């Protein structure tokens, strides 16, 4: 078994996955807010 060295792990794939998750979350929230605003304006 390899010896563990703190701070030596390659995290590029995890960072790309996290950045993709944040991007989709922001887009999803923005679209949801836009739909709610549209519904509020169209219903009044």
QUITA-V650476 format. One record per backbone hydrogen bond with DSSP energy under -0.5 kcal/mol. CO is the residue of the C=O (numbers start at 0). NH is the residue of the N-H. E is the energy in kcal/mol with one decimal. If there is no record, write none. Layout:
# QUITA-V650476
CO,NH,E + CO,NH,E
This chain:
# QUITA-V650476
4,7,-1.6 + 8,10,-0.7 + 10,14,-2.4 + 11,15,-2.2 + 12,16,-2.3 + 13,17,-2.5 + 14,18,-2.6 + 15,19,-2.2 + 16,20,-2.3 + 17,21,-2.5 + 18,22,-2.3 + 19,23,-2.5 + 20,24,-2.2 + 21,25,-2.5 + 22,26,-2.3 + 23,27,-2.6 + 24,28,-2.4 + 25,29,-2.5 + 26,30,-2.5 + 27,31,-2.2 + 28,32,-2.5 + 29,33,-2.4 + 30,34,-2.5 + 31,35,-2.3 + 32,36,-2.4 + 33,37,-2.5 + 34,38,-2.7 + 35,39,-2.2 + 36,40,-2.4 + 37,41,-2.8 + 38,42,-1.6 + 39,43,-0.5 + 40,43,-0.5
